[in-house]
Amino acid sequence: MLFSPHDKLIIAGDSVTDASRARPAGEGLFGAHGNGYVQMIAGFFDALYPQLDLRVVNRGNSGDSVRDLAARWQQDVLDDHPDWVAVMIGVNDVWRKYDSPHQKEQHVSVEEYRETMTRLIEETLPKVSGGMILMTPYYLEPNPSDPMRADLDLRGDVVRELAKTYALPLVDVQKDFDKLLEHLYSAVITWDRVHPNYIGCSLICKSFLNTVGFDWNQGLV
């Protein structure tokens, strides 16, 4: 298991992470973790690893690109003194290129994405006792030649490279979704190929838990 007793884990990202979480921080009662994969992660740890007392905080922000994420990184992440930080970001960096093609100031290049992610990693690692967990952004389009899928795959490659360079745990969400898409049409998982329903959230949750060494036979019952 990657985590130690009483660790605080912040999960940062865009709307896929946000999932209508509470403000200012997504933790606590009454669905405060949101209705997505972060809630599932927190639930599995509390149900099967209660002795770990892992504190999970959702810091996703709907609409964020990596540029937006970086602008609030100090306030949303570092000032909260986490032991671990997980991050999945990138779809809006690409999406704005396709749904807002004339607003080029909203488009984030692969180079800027790589530079910003590298800076966030190098700023964060010296300040956390545990480390960082990188998650690939994804697009539920099985055709790798689709323009948006191809663009997003470039960001996924960046995340894979950075995980290898800095020896960080990698949750390859796109790879796992590709396996699922061999059996299910994307509309069964998401209405817009980005925002997951309960099926997609379950897959992201399982991918994350498998990466961090979650023992599915751990339970107290």
C-alpha positions as CSV (number, residue, x, y, z in Angstrom):
1,M,0.0,0.0,0.0
2,L,1.3,3.4,-1.0
3,F,-0.2,5.3,1.9
4,S,0.6,5.4,5.6
5,P,-1.8,5.8,8.5
6,H,-3.4,9.3,8.7
7,D,-2.1,10.5,5.3
8,K,-3.9,13.3,3.6
9,L,-4.5,12.8,-0.1
10,I,-5.5,15.7,-2.3
11,I,-6.9,14.8,-5.7
12,A,-6.8,17.7,-8.2
13,G,-8.2,18.0,-11.7
14,D,-11.0,19.3,-13.8
15,S,-14.8,18.6,-13.9
16,V,-14.2,14.8,-14.1
17,T,-12.6,15.1,-10.6
18,D,-14.9,17.9,-9.4
19,A,-18.2,16.1,-9.9
20,S,-20.1,18.7,-7.9
21,R,-17.9,18.5,-4.9
22,A,-18.4,20.8,-1.9
23,R,-16.6,24.1,-1.5
24,P,-14.1,25.3,-0.5
25,A,-12.8,21.7,-0.1
26,G,-14.4,18.5,-1.2
27,E,-14.5,16.4,2.0
28,G,-17.0,15.7,4.8
29,L,-20.6,14.8,5.0
30,F,-23.5,14.8,2.5
31,G,-21.7,14.0,-0.7
32,A,-19.0,16.6,-0.1
33,H,-16.5,14.5,-2.1
34,G,-18.8,14.9,-5.2
35,N,-20.6,12.2,-7.1
36,G,-17.7,10.9,-9.1
37,Y,-14.6,8.7,-8.8
38,V,-13.2,10.6,-5.8
39,Q,-16.2,9.7,-3.7
40,M,-15.7,6.1,-4.6
41,I,-12.0,6.1,-3.7
42,A,-12.8,7.7,-0.3
43,G,-15.6,5.2,0.2
44,F,-13.5,2.1,-0.5
45,F,-10.7,3.3,1.8
46,D,-13.1,4.0,4.7
47,A,-14.9,0.7,4.1
48,L,-12.0,-1.6,3.6
49,Y,-9.1,0.2,5.2
50,P,-10.7,2.1,8.2
51,Q,-7.5,1.6,10.2
52,L,-5.6,3.6,7.7
53,D,-7.6,6.7,8.5
54,L,-6.8,8.2,5.0
55,R,-8.1,11.7,4.5
56,V,-9.2,12.2,0.9
57,V,-9.8,15.8,-0.3
58,N,-11.3,16.6,-3.7
59,R,-9.8,19.8,-5.2
60,G,-11.1,19.3,-8.8
61,N,-12.4,22.5,-10.5
62,S,-14.8,22.2,-13.5
63,G,-13.5,23.7,-16.7
64,D,-9.8,23.8,-15.6
65,S,-7.0,23.4,-18.0
66,V,-3.5,22.8,-16.7
67,R,-2.9,26.6,-16.9
68,D,-5.9,27.2,-14.5
69,L,-4.8,24.4,-12.3
70,A,-1.3,25.9,-11.9
71,A,-2.8,29.3,-11.1
72,R,-4.4,28.0,-8.0
73,W,-1.9,25.3,-7.1
74,Q,-0.5,27.1,-4.1
75,Q,-3.9,27.9,-2.6
76,D,-5.7,24.7,-3.5
77,V,-2.9,22.1,-3.0
78,L,0.3,23.2,-1.3
79,D,-1.3,25.5,1.4
80,D,-3.4,22.5,2.5
81,H,-0.2,20.5,3.4
82,P,-1.0,17.1,1.8
83,D,1.1,14.0,2.2
84,W,0.1,12.9,-1.3
85,V,-1.2,14.7,-4.4
86,A,-2.9,13.0,-7.3
87,V,-3.7,14.9,-10.5
88,M,-5.6,14.2,-13.7
89,I,-5.8,17.2,-16.1
90,G,-5.6,17.9,-19.8
91,V,-9.0,17.4,-21.5
92,N,-9.9,21.1,-21.4
93,D,-6.5,22.0,-22.8
94,V,-7.5,20.1,-25.9
95,W,-11.3,20.5,-25.9
96,R,-11.2,24.3,-26.2
97,K,-9.3,23.9,-29.4
98,Y,-12.2,22.1,-30.9
99,D,-15.3,23.6,-29.3
100,S,-13.9,27.2,-29.3
101,P,-11.5,27.2,-32.3
102,H,-11.5,31.0,-32.6
103,Q,-10.6,31.7,-29.0
104,K,-7.0,30.7,-29.4
105,E,-6.0,32.2,-26.0
106,Q,-7.8,29.3,-24.4
107,H,-5.8,26.7,-26.2
108,V,-2.9,25.0,-24.4
109,S,-0.2,23.6,-26.5
110,V,1.6,20.3,-25.7
111,E,4.7,22.3,-24.9
112,E,3.0,24.5,-22.4
113,Y,1.3,21.4,-20.9
114,R,4.6,19.6,-20.5
115,E,6.3,22.7,-19.0
116,T,3.5,23.4,-16.6
117,M,3.2,19.8,-15.4
118,T,6.9,19.6,-14.9
119,R,6.9,22.8,-12.9
120,L,4.1,21.5,-10.7
121,I,5.8,18.2,-10.0
122,E,9.1,19.9,-9.2
123,E,7.4,22.5,-6.9
124,T,5.4,19.8,-5.1
125,L,7.7,16.9,-4.5
126,P,9.9,18.7,-2.0
127,K,6.8,19.7,0.0
128,V,5.0,16.4,0.4
129,S,6.1,13.5,2.7
130,G,4.6,10.9,0.4
131,G,4.7,11.9,-3.2
132,M,2.6,12.5,-6.3
133,I,0.4,10.2,-8.4
134,L,-0.1,11.1,-12.1
135,M,-3.2,10.1,-14.0
136,T,-3.5,10.3,-17.7
137,P,-6.3,12.4,-19.2
138,Y,-8.6,10.5,-21.5
139,Y,-11.1,10.7,-24.3
140,L,-13.6,7.9,-24.8
141,E,-13.2,7.7,-28.6
142,P,-11.8,4.3,-29.8
143,N,-10.5,5.7,-33.1
144,P,-7.0,6.9,-32.4
145,S,-7.0,9.0,-35.6
146,D,-9.9,11.1,-34.3
147,P,-8.3,14.7,-34.1
148,M,-9.3,15.3,-30.5
149,R,-8.3,11.8,-29.4
150,A,-5.0,12.1,-31.1
151,D,-4.3,15.5,-29.5
152,L,-5.2,14.2,-26.1
153,D,-3.0,11.1,-26.5
154,L,-0.1,13.5,-26.9
155,R,-0.9,14.8,-23.4
156,G,-1.2,11.3,-22.1
157,D,2.2,10.5,-23.5
158,V,3.6,13.5,-21.6
159,V,2.1,12.2,-18.3
160,R,3.6,8.8,-19.0
161,E,7.0,10.3,-19.7
162,L,6.9,12.5,-16.5
163,A,5.9,9.5,-14.4
164,K,8.9,7.6,-15.7
165,T,11.3,10.6,-15.3
166,Y,10.3,11.3,-11.8
167,A,9.6,7.7,-10.8
168,L,6.0,8.5,-9.9
169,P,3.0,6.1,-9.7
170,L,1.0,6.2,-13.0
171,V,-2.7,5.6,-13.3
172,D,-3.1,5.0,-17.1
173,V,-6.8,5.8,-17.3
174,Q,-6.9,6.0,-21.1
175,K,-5.3,2.6,-21.4
176,D,-7.9,1.1,-19.1
177,F,-10.8,2.9,-20.9
178,D,-9.5,1.5,-24.2
179,K,-9.9,-2.0,-22.9
180,L,-13.5,-1.2,-21.8
181,L,-14.3,0.3,-25.2
182,E,-13.5,-3.1,-26.8
183,H,-16.8,-4.2,-25.2
184,L,-19.0,-1.2,-24.6
185,Y,-19.9,1.7,-26.9
186,S,-18.8,5.1,-25.4
187,A,-22.3,6.4,-25.0
188,V,-22.9,3.6,-22.4
189,I,-20.1,5.2,-20.3
190,T,-20.4,8.9,-21.0
191,W,-22.8,11.2,-22.9
192,D,-20.0,13.4,-24.3
193,R,-17.0,11.1,-24.3
194,V,-15.5,12.9,-21.3
195,H,-17.8,13.0,-18.3
196,P,-18.2,9.5,-16.9
197,N,-21.3,7.9,-15.5
198,Y,-21.2,5.3,-12.8
199,I,-19.5,2.8,-15.1
200,G,-16.7,5.2,-16.0
201,C,-16.3,6.4,-12.4
202,S,-16.0,2.8,-11.3
203,L,-13.3,2.2,-13.8
204,I,-11.3,5.3,-12.8
205,C,-11.6,4.4,-9.2
206,K,-10.5,0.8,-9.7
207,S,-7.5,1.9,-11.9
208,F,-6.4,4.3,-9.1
209,L,-6.8,1.8,-6.3
210,N,-4.9,-0.9,-8.2
211,T,-2.1,1.5,-8.8
212,V,-1.7,2.4,-5.2
213,G,-1.7,-1.2,-4.0
214,F,-5.2,-1.5,-2.7
215,D,-5.9,-5.1,-1.5
216,W,-9.4,-6.0,-2.5
217,N,-9.5,-8.9,-0.1
218,Q,-8.5,-6.6,2.8
219,G,-12.0,-6.0,4.2
220,L,-13.2,-6.3,7.8
221,V,-16.3,-8.4,6.7
